[in-house]
Amino acid sequence: MKKRKNSPVDNNFIVQGSILTIASIIARVIGLIYRVPLTNILGDSGNSFYSTANEIYSLILMISAFSLPLALSRLMSERIERGEYRNANKLFMCAMRLAVVAGGAMALLTYAFAGLITKYVMNFEYAKYGLRVIAPAILVFAITGTFRGFFQGFGNMRPTAASQVIEQIVNAILSVVCAGLLFSYGESLVAAGGDKLLAPAWGAAGGNFGTVGSVTIAMLFMMVMYTLNRRTFNRQIAADETGRTESSLVLYKLLLATIGPIILSTVIYNISTIVDQGIFNYVLKHQGYTEEQYSIIWGIYVGKFRVLMNVVLSLASSLGPAIVPSLTATISRKDRKEAQGKVGLAIRFTMIFSIPCAFGLAALGGPITEMLFHPETGVPLASGMMQAGTLMIILYALSTVSTSILQGMGKEKIPVVHCTAAMIIHVIAVYVMLRYFMQNIYAVIYGNIIFALIVSILNGITIARILRYRQEVLRTFLIPTVSSVIMAFGTYGVYRLMHNIFGITVSTVIAIIFGVAIYFTAMVALRGVTSDEVLMLPKGRLILRLINRMGFRI
């Protein structure tokens, strides 16, 4: 097929993904900042209730609306590539109606059955307050996500990026303020003779309210952006001379057929935390632990390790929405060579950034935990989790981006099979390690490593077979790993030298800055990146000039 000139989805997906990544990292950093006072308000028990409500909310969101933006962007990019702007607009309107119906229904069901879900599925009855509070956000997010999918269909990640940052700023303010207010209300109930867990439970509900308010603000922002861009889109619709019209029924069927496999793979992929928590609570309860004891351990896992891990995974999760419409447009042109290049770049950039972050957390897990959360206890456990979870972070990043690649290729059903097989093995492994090898929370980490490894291997084999693609190993995996090991030892050494002089916070910040410089220098010295790849990044020319001034030639 002849390539259309000036295709709107022919943008550099690395640049668009980088924009989304930068916004995601900013949002994650804001999330880290506000989680510090929030964790201090709620304590480990309250943090478990807060995280439990969020995990259930996220799972329900995946079932009802989370996959809609990705499906919409993929289907819209196909029509925009062919110049079918009328069909693209009709597709967007169908997706919006679907979002309102599915999001509204799931919001009502979540509110109605919150008590049953938290008590009998999660063994955390007091998480019901937070789950009821957060339920309306399911509908609001569905609408917001549809607007994001509209812009992503054009290969434009800027509105999504801006809305994510705004959303997180509002979330930070509301979560902390409301958590403090409702924690005080819970304390009054405890003083009146109620269960002592009522204070952290109500505090967690206050924290969950921040999600509702922030997503609402993000929705309003996306509505404004859509209104501002509507005139340009109307001109494109008026200029549509393709003459091909699709019925609403056909478009609904296409949306559902595309969403179904994406939902299944996404749910299976992300349900592991909820499944892990259910198994973990059940086994430890029968091993003699009290609810307070295993909730504290789980609170450290989700409130410290997973929070920091998700900052790293923001790169892979941001490249996903960027590569799907871009790869879909390339596949529709039957340009295998260009598709191979995009796949290689997506995996390379994911590994170049994910591997050093994982090793950095392993080296400075304890200091970072103390700097951010100021915990009275649990630092050695959090540090141990980050060291044990190094491979988990890298493999999750790889499995995430490879799943997005398959979805962009129109192979949505394949990741479902891969994730299902991996989940079965994962569940068995976690239970066995918990029940018979007494690995406690480390069983969860090792089980997740097994899950992500299986998905990554199966996805990689499939991508290689379909595209006749061979993954480059030296500069994608080996050089970043060697550079990261050098960085990890150097970073830890800097921290130890500075610690006695400057204390934890200043020493940790200085060590991180040195770590970035060490990794950057090692990658350039070992020729782990090319000049063309540097130029693909935002401000790539400026970065390349800096490298040249350092005396390196790449």
C-alpha positions as CSV (number, residue, x, y, z in Angstrom):
1,M,0.0,0.0,0.0
2,K,1.3,3.4,-0.9
3,K,2.2,5.5,2.1
4,R,-0.1,8.5,2.6
5,K,1.7,11.8,2.9
6,N,1.6,13.7,6.1
7,S,-0.2,10.9,7.9
8,P,-1.3,12.3,11.3
9,V,-0.3,9.1,13.1
10,D,3.2,9.0,11.4
11,N,4.7,11.0,14.3
12,N,7.8,9.8,16.0
13,F,6.3,7.5,18.7
14,I,9.5,7.7,20.7
15,V,9.0,11.5,21.0
16,Q,5.3,11.1,21.8
17,G,6.1,8.3,24.2
18,S,8.7,10.4,25.9
19,I,6.2,13.2,26.4
20,L,3.9,10.8,28.0
21,T,6.7,9.2,30.0
22,I,7.9,12.6,31.3
23,A,4.4,13.5,32.4
24,S,4.0,10.1,33.9
25,I,7.2,10.4,35.9
26,I,6.2,13.9,37.1
27,A,2.9,12.4,38.1
28,R,4.6,9.5,39.9
29,V,7.0,11.9,41.7
30,I,4.0,13.9,42.9
31,G,2.5,10.7,43.9
32,L,5.5,9.8,45.9
33,I,5.6,13.2,47.6
34,Y,2.0,13.1,48.7
35,R,2.2,9.4,49.7
36,V,4.7,10.4,52.4
37,P,2.2,12.5,54.5
38,L,-0.6,10.2,53.5
39,T,1.3,7.1,54.8
40,N,2.2,9.0,57.9
41,I,-1.5,9.8,58.5
42,L,-2.8,6.3,57.8
43,G,0.0,4.1,59.1
44,D,0.7,0.7,57.6
45,S,-2.8,-0.7,58.5
46,G,-4.6,2.3,56.9
47,N,-2.3,2.1,53.9
48,S,-3.4,-1.5,53.4
49,F,-7.0,-0.5,53.4
50,Y,-6.3,2.4,51.1
51,S,-4.3,0.2,48.7
52,T,-6.9,-2.6,48.8
53,A,-9.7,-0.2,47.7
54,N,-7.4,1.1,45.0
55,E,-6.5,-2.3,43.7
56,I,-10.2,-3.4,43.5
57,Y,-11.0,-0.1,41.8
58,S,-8.3,-0.6,39.3
59,L,-9.4,-4.1,38.5
60,I,-13.0,-3.0,38.0
61,L,-11.8,-0.1,35.9
62,M,-9.9,-2.5,33.7
63,I,-13.1,-4.6,33.2
64,S,-15.3,-1.6,32.4
65,A,-13.3,1.2,30.8
66,F,-9.5,1.0,31.2
67,S,-9.0,-0.8,27.8
68,L,-11.4,1.5,25.9
69,P,-8.8,4.3,25.2
70,L,-6.3,1.8,23.8
71,A,-8.9,0.1,21.6
72,L,-10.3,3.5,20.4
73,S,-6.8,4.8,19.6
74,R,-6.0,1.7,17.6
75,L,-9.3,1.7,15.6
76,M,-9.2,5.4,15.0
77,S,-5.6,5.3,13.8
78,E,-6.6,2.8,11.1
79,R,-9.3,5.1,9.8
80,I,-7.3,8.2,10.0
81,E,-4.5,6.5,8.1
82,R,-7.0,5.8,5.3
83,G,-8.4,9.4,5.5
84,E,-11.8,8.2,6.8
85,Y,-12.4,11.0,9.3
86,R,-16.2,10.6,9.3
87,N,-15.9,7.0,10.4
88,A,-13.3,8.0,13.0
89,N,-15.7,10.6,14.4
90,K,-18.5,8.1,14.5
91,L,-16.3,5.6,16.2
92,F,-15.4,8.1,18.9
93,M,-19.1,8.8,19.6
94,C,-19.9,5.1,19.8
95,A,-17.0,4.7,22.3
96,M,-18.3,7.5,24.4
97,R,-21.7,6.0,24.7
98,L,-20.2,2.7,25.6
99,A,-18.0,4.3,28.2
100,V,-21.0,6.0,29.9
101,V,-23.1,2.8,30.0
102,A,-20.3,0.4,31.1
103,G,-18.7,2.9,33.5
104,G,-22.0,3.9,35.1
105,A,-23.1,0.3,35.6
106,M,-19.9,-0.8,37.2
107,A,-19.8,2.2,39.5
108,L,-23.2,1.3,40.8
109,L,-22.4,-2.3,41.3
110,T,-19.1,-1.5,43.0
111,Y,-20.8,0.8,45.5
112,A,-23.6,-1.8,46.2
113,F,-21.3,-4.8,46.7
114,A,-18.3,-3.1,48.3
115,G,-18.8,-4.7,51.7
116,L,-19.1,-8.2,50.3
117,I,-16.0,-7.8,48.1
118,T,-13.7,-6.5,50.9
119,K,-14.9,-8.9,53.5
120,Y,-15.1,-12.2,51.7
121,V,-12.7,-11.8,48.8
122,M,-9.9,-9.6,50.3
123,N,-10.2,-10.5,54.0
124,F,-10.0,-6.7,54.6
125,E,-13.5,-5.8,55.7
126,Y,-12.6,-2.2,56.7
127,A,-11.5,-1.4,53.2
128,K,-15.3,-1.1,52.3
129,Y,-15.4,2.6,53.2
130,G,-12.7,3.5,50.8
131,L,-14.2,1.3,48.0
132,R,-17.6,2.9,48.3
133,V,-16.0,6.4,48.2
134,I,-14.0,5.6,45.1
135,A,-16.8,3.9,43.2
136,P,-18.0,7.0,41.2
137,A,-14.5,7.5,39.8
138,I,-15.1,4.5,37.6
139,L,-17.7,6.4,35.5
140,V,-15.7,9.6,35.5
141,F,-12.5,7.8,34.4
142,A,-14.4,6.0,31.6
143,I,-15.4,9.3,30.1
144,T,-11.9,10.8,30.6
145,G,-10.2,7.8,29.0
146,T,-12.4,8.0,25.9
147,F,-11.2,11.6,25.3
148,R,-7.6,10.5,25.8
149,G,-8.1,7.6,23.3
150,F,-9.4,10.2,20.8
151,F,-6.2,12.2,20.9
152,Q,-4.0,9.1,21.0
153,G,-5.7,7.9,17.8
154,F,-4.1,11.0,16.1
155,G,-0.7,10.1,17.7
156,N,-1.0,13.1,20.0
157,M,0.0,12.3,23.6
158,R,0.2,15.9,24.9
159,P,-3.4,16.3,26.1
160,T,-3.2,12.9,27.9
161,A,0.2,13.9,29.4
162,A,-1.1,17.3,30.7
163,S,-4.3,15.8,32.1
164,Q,-2.2,13.2,34.0
165,V,-0.1,15.8,35.7
166,I,-3.1,18.0,36.6
167,E,-4.9,14.9,37.9
168,Q,-2.1,14.0,40.2
169,I,-1.6,17.5,41.6
170,V,-5.3,17.6,42.5
171,N,-5.1,14.1,43.9
172,A,-2.2,14.9,46.1
173,I,-4.0,17.9,47.7
174,L,-7.4,16.2,48.2
175,S,-6.0,12.9,49.3
176,V,-3.9,14.3,52.2
177,V,-6.5,16.8,53.3
178,C,-9.4,14.4,53.2
179,A,-7.4,11.6,54.8
180,G,-6.6,13.8,57.8
181,L,-10.1,14.9,58.2
182,L,-11.7,11.5,58.0
183,F,-8.9,9.9,60.2
184,S,-9.9,12.4,62.9
185,Y,-13.6,11.3,62.4
186,G,-12.5,7.7,62.7
187,E,-10.7,8.5,66.0
188,S,-13.9,9.9,67.4
189,L,-15.6,6.7,66.6
190,V,-12.8,4.7,68.3
191,A,-13.1,7.0,71.4
192,A,-16.8,6.3,71.5
193,G,-16.1,2.6,71.8
194,G,-15.6,1.5,68.2
195,D,-12.9,-0.9,66.8
196,K,-9.4,0.7,66.7
197,L,-9.2,0.0,63.0
198,L,-12.0,2.5,62.3
199,A,-9.6,5.4,62.4
200,P,-7.2,4.1,59.6
201,A,-10.2,2.7,57.7
202,W,-11.9,6.1,57.5
203,G,-8.6,7.8,56.9
204,A,-8.1,5.5,53.9
205,A,-11.6,6.4,52.6
206,G,-10.5,10.1,52.8
207,G,-7.4,9.3,50.8
208,N,-9.5,7.4,48.2
209,F,-11.7,10.5,47.7
210,G,-8.8,12.3,46.3
211,T,-9.0,9.9,43.2
212,V,-12.6,10.9,42.6
213,G,-11.9,14.6,42.7
214,S,-8.8,14.4,40.6
215,V,-10.3,12.3,37.9
216,T,-13.2,14.7,37.7
217,I,-10.8,17.7,37.1
218,A,-8.9,15.6,34.5
219,M,-12.2,14.9,32.7
220,L,-13.1,18.6,32.6
221,F,-9.6,19.4,31.2
222,M,-10.0,16.8,28.4
223,M,-13.4,18.2,27.6
224,V,-11.9,21.7,27.1
225,M,-9.0,20.3,25.0
226,Y,-11.6,18.4,22.8
227,T,-13.6,21.6,22.3
228,L,-10.5,23.6,21.4
229,N,-9.5,21.0,18.7
230,R,-13.1,20.3,17.5
231,R,-12.9,22.9,14.7
232,T,-9.8,21.3,13.1
233,F,-11.4,17.9,13.3
234,N,-14.6,19.2,11.7
235,R,-12.6,20.5,8.8
236,Q,-11.0,17.1,8.4
237,I,-14.4,15.5,8.4
238,A,-15.6,17.9,5.8
239,A,-12.6,17.1,3.6
240,D,-13.2,13.4,3.8
241,E,-13.8,12.2,0.2
242,T,-13.4,8.5,0.9
243,G,-17.1,7.8,0.6
244,R,-16.9,4.8,2.9
245,T,-19.5,4.8,5.7
246,E,-19.6,2.3,8.5
247,S,-22.8,1.7,10.5
248,S,-22.9,2.3,14.3
249,L,-23.7,-1.4,14.8
250,V,-20.5,-2.4,12.9
251,L,-18.4,0.0,15.0
252,Y,-19.9,-1.2,18.3
253,K,-19.0,-4.7,17.3
254,L,-15.5,-3.7,16.3
255,L,-15.0,-1.9,19.7
256,L,-16.3,-4.8,21.7
257,A,-14.3,-7.3,19.6
258,T,-11.1,-5.2,20.2
259,I,-11.8,-4.4,23.8
260,G,-12.6,-8.0,24.9
261,P,-9.1,-9.5,24.4
262,I,-7.4,-6.3,25.7
263,I,-9.6,-6.4,28.8
264,L,-8.8,-10.1,29.4
265,S,-5.1,-9.7,29.0
266,T,-5.0,-6.5,31.1
267,V,-7.1,-8.0,33.9
268,I,-5.0,-11.2,34.0
269,Y,-1.8,-9.1,33.8
270,N,-2.8,-6.8,36.6
271,I,-5.0,-9.0,38.8
272,S,-1.9,-10.6,40.2
273,T,-1.7,-8.1,43.1
274,I,-5.2,-8.8,44.2
275,V,-4.7,-12.6,43.8
276,D,-1.4,-12.3,45.7
277,Q,-3.0,-10.4,48.5
278,G,-5.8,-12.9,48.9
279,I,-3.4,-15.8,49.0
280,F,-1.0,-13.9,51.3
281,N,-3.7,-13.0,53.8
282,Y,-5.2,-16.4,53.7
283,V,-2.0,-18.3,54.3
284,L,-0.6,-16.0,56.9
285,K,-3.9,-16.0,58.7
286,H,-3.8,-19.8,59.0
287,Q,-0.1,-19.6,60.0
288,G,-1.1,-17.7,63.1
289,Y,-0.6,-14.1,62.0
290,T,-3.2,-11.5,63.1
291,E,-4.9,-9.2,60.6
292,E,-2.9,-6.3,61.9
293,Q,0.4,-8.1,61.4
294,Y,-0.1,-9.3,57.9
295,S,-1.7,-6.0,56.9
296,I,1.4,-4.2,58.1
297,I,3.7,-6.5,56.0
298,W,1.4,-6.1,53.0
299,G,1.2,-2.3,53.6
300,I,5.0,-2.1,53.3
301,Y,4.9,-4.1,50.1
302,V,2.2,-2.0,48.3
303,G,2.9,1.3,50.0
304,K,6.6,1.4,49.6
305,F,8.0,-1.3,47.2
306,R,5.1,-1.2,44.7
307,V,4.9,2.6,44.8
308,L,8.6,3.0,43.9
309,M,8.4,0.1,41.4
310,N,5.5,1.8,39.6
311,V,7.6,4.9,39.0
312,V,10.0,2.8,37.0
313,L,7.2,1.0,35.1
314,S,5.8,4.4,34.1
315,L,8.1,4.3,31.1
316,A,6.8,0.9,29.7
317,S,3.2,1.9,30.4
318,S,3.7,5.2,28.7
319,L,5.3,3.8,25.6
320,G,2.3,1.4,25.2
321,P,-0.3,4.1,24.3
322,A,2.3,5.7,22.0
323,I,3.3,2.7,20.0
324,V,-0.1,1.1,19.5
325,P,-1.5,3.7,17.0
326,S,1.9,4.2,15.4
327,L,2.4,0.5,14.9
328,T,-1.2,0.0,13.8
329,A,-0.7,2.6,11.1
330,T,2.5,0.9,10.0
331,I,0.9,-2.6,9.9
332,S,-2.0,-1.2,7.8
333,R,0.6,-0.1,5.2
334,K,2.1,-3.6,5.3
335,D,5.5,-2.1,6.0
336,R,7.3,-5.0,7.8
337,K,10.7,-3.3,7.9
338,E,9.4,-0.1,9.6
339,A,7.3,-2.3,12.0
340,Q,10.5,-4.2,12.9
341,G,12.3,-0.9,13.6
342,K,9.6,0.4,15.8
343,V,9.4,-2.8,17.8
344,G,13.2,-2.7,18.3
345,L,13.2,0.9,19.4
346,A,10.3,0.4,21.9
347,I,12.0,-2.5,23.6
348,R,15.4,-0.8,23.5
349,F,14.3,2.4,25.1
350,T,12.3,0.5,27.7
351,M,15.3,-1.5,28.8
352,I,17.7,1.4,28.6
353,F,15.7,3.3,31.2
354,S,14.1,0.4,33.2
355,I,17.3,-1.6,34.0
356,P,19.3,1.2,35.7
357,C,16.2,2.3,37.7
358,A,15.8,-1.3,39.0
359,F,19.4,-1.6,40.0
360,G,19.3,1.9,41.5
361,L,16.4,0.9,43.7
362,A,18.3,-2.2,44.7
363,A,21.4,-0.1,45.7
364,L,19.5,2.6,47.5
365,G,16.3,1.0,48.5
366,G,16.7,1.5,52.3
367,P,17.9,5.2,52.1
368,I,15.1,6.1,49.6
369,T,12.5,4.5,51.8
370,E,13.8,6.4,54.8
371,M,14.0,9.7,52.9
372,L,10.5,9.5,51.4
373,F,8.5,7.7,54.1
374,H,10.4,8.3,57.4
375,P,9.1,4.9,58.8
376,E,9.7,4.0,62.4
377,T,10.0,0.3,61.4
378,G,10.1,-1.8,58.3
379,V,13.2,-0.2,56.5
380,P,15.2,-3.5,56.3
381,L,12.1,-5.3,54.9
382,A,11.5,-2.6,52.3
383,S,15.1,-2.6,51.3
384,G,15.2,-6.4,51.0
385,M,12.1,-6.3,48.8
386,M,13.7,-3.8,46.4
387,Q,16.9,-5.9,46.2
388,A,14.8,-9.1,45.6
389,G,12.5,-7.3,43.2
390,T,15.2,-6.0,40.8
391,L,14.5,-8.7,38.2
392,M,10.8,-8.3,38.8
393,I,10.9,-4.6,37.8
394,I,12.9,-5.3,34.6
395,L,10.7,-8.2,33.5
396,Y,7.5,-6.4,34.2
397,A,8.7,-3.5,32.0
398,L,9.6,-5.9,29.2
399,S,6.3,-7.8,29.4
400,T,4.3,-4.6,29.5
401,V,5.8,-3.1,26.4
402,S,5.8,-6.5,24.5
403,T,2.1,-6.9,25.3
404,S,1.4,-3.4,23.9
405,I,3.4,-4.3,20.7
406,L,1.2,-7.3,20.1
407,Q,-1.9,-5.2,20.6
408,G,-0.6,-2.6,18.1
409,M,-0.1,-5.5,15.7
410,G,-3.8,-6.4,16.0
411,K,-3.0,-9.6,17.9
412,E,-5.0,-8.8,21.0
413,K,-6.0,-12.4,21.7
414,I,-2.5,-13.7,21.9
415,P,-1.5,-11.9,25.2
416,V,-4.6,-13.3,26.8
417,V,-3.3,-16.9,26.3
418,H,0.2,-15.9,27.4
419,C,-1.0,-14.1,30.6
420,T,-3.4,-16.9,31.5
421,A,-0.7,-19.6,31.3
422,A,1.7,-17.4,33.3
423,M,-1.0,-16.6,35.9
424,I,-1.8,-20.3,36.6
425,I,1.9,-21.0,37.2
426,H,2.3,-17.8,39.2
427,V,-0.6,-18.7,41.6
428,I,0.8,-22.2,42.2
429,A,4.3,-20.8,42.8
430,V,3.2,-18.1,45.3
431,Y,1.0,-20.6,47.3
432,V,3.8,-23.2,47.5
433,M,6.4,-20.7,48.5
434,L,4.2,-19.2,51.1
435,R,2.7,-22.4,52.5
436,Y,5.6,-24.8,52.4
437,F,8.8,-22.7,52.1
438,M,7.7,-20.0,54.5
439,Q,9.0,-17.2,52.2
440,N,6.4,-14.7,53.5
441,I,6.3,-11.5,51.3
442,Y,9.3,-12.7,49.2
443,A,7.1,-15.5,47.8
444,V,4.9,-12.8,46.2
445,I,8.0,-11.1,44.7
446,Y,9.4,-14.4,43.3
447,G,6.0,-15.4,42.0
448,N,5.8,-12.1,40.1
449,I,9.2,-12.7,38.6
450,I,8.0,-16.0,37.3
451,F,4.9,-14.5,35.9
452,A,6.6,-11.6,34.0
453,L,9.4,-13.9,32.7
454,I,6.9,-16.3,31.1
455,V,4.9,-13.5,29.5
456,S,8.0,-11.8,28.2
457,I,9.3,-15.1,26.7
458,L,6.0,-16.0,25.1
459,N,5.4,-12.5,23.7
460,G,8.9,-12.3,22.3
461,I,8.6,-15.6,20.5
462,T,5.3,-14.5,19.0
463,I,6.6,-11.1,17.9
464,A,9.6,-12.7,16.3
465,R,7.5,-15.3,14.4
466,I,4.9,-12.8,13.0
467,L,7.3,-10.0,12.0
468,R,10.3,-12.3,11.3
469,Y,12.0,-10.1,13.9
470,R,15.2,-10.8,15.8
471,Q,15.8,-9.0,19.0
472,E,19.2,-7.2,19.3
473,V,20.8,-8.3,22.6
474,L,24.1,-6.5,23.1
475,R,22.9,-2.9,23.2
476,T,19.4,-3.6,24.4
477,F,20.2,-5.8,27.4
478,L,23.9,-6.5,28.0
479,I,25.4,-3.0,27.9
480,P,22.6,-1.4,29.9
481,T,23.0,-4.2,32.5
482,V,26.8,-3.8,32.8
483,S,26.4,0.0,33.0
484,S,23.7,-0.4,35.7
485,V,25.9,-2.7,37.8
486,I,28.7,-0.1,37.6
487,M,26.2,2.6,38.5
488,A,24.8,0.6,41.4
489,F,28.2,0.1,43.1
490,G,29.2,3.7,42.4
491,T,25.9,5.1,43.7
492,Y,26.1,3.0,46.9
493,G,29.7,4.0,47.4
494,V,28.8,7.7,47.1
495,Y,26.0,7.3,49.6
496,R,28.2,5.6,52.2
497,L,30.8,8.3,51.8
498,M,28.3,11.1,52.2
499,H,26.0,9.6,54.8
500,N,28.0,10.4,57.9
501,I,28.5,14.0,56.8
502,F,25.2,15.1,55.3
503,G,22.6,12.6,56.7
504,I,20.1,10.5,54.7
505,T,18.2,12.9,52.5
506,V,21.1,15.0,51.1
507,S,23.3,11.9,50.7
508,T,20.6,10.0,48.9
509,V,19.9,12.9,46.5
510,I,23.6,13.4,45.8
511,A,24.0,9.6,45.2
512,I,21.1,9.5,42.8
513,I,22.6,12.4,40.8
514,F,26.0,10.7,40.7
515,G,24.2,7.5,39.7
516,V,22.6,9.1,36.7
517,A,25.9,10.6,35.6
518,I,27.8,7.3,36.0
519,Y,25.2,5.3,34.0
520,F,25.0,8.0,31.3
521,T,28.8,8.0,31.0
522,A,29.1,4.2,31.0
523,M,26.4,3.8,28.3
524,V,28.1,6.4,26.0
525,A,31.6,4.9,26.7
526,L,30.4,1.4,25.9
527,R,28.5,2.6,22.8
528,G,25.2,1.5,24.2
529,V,23.3,4.2,22.2
530,T,23.7,5.7,18.8
531,S,23.5,9.4,17.7
532,D,20.3,8.6,15.7
533,E,18.6,7.2,18.9
534,V,19.7,10.2,20.9
535,L,18.1,12.6,18.3
536,M,14.8,10.8,18.7
537,L,14.5,12.0,22.3
538,P,13.0,15.4,23.2
539,K,15.9,17.9,23.1
540,G,17.9,15.2,21.4
541,R,20.2,17.7,19.6
542,L,21.1,19.4,22.9
543,I,21.9,16.0,24.5
544,L,24.0,15.0,21.5
545,R,26.0,18.2,21.7
546,L,26.6,17.5,25.4
547,I,27.9,14.1,24.6
548,N,30.3,15.5,22.0
549,R,31.6,18.1,24.4
550,M,32.4,15.3,26.8
551,G,34.8,13.9,24.2
552,F,32.7,10.9,23.1
553,R,31.7,10.1,19.6
554,I,28.6,7.9,19.0
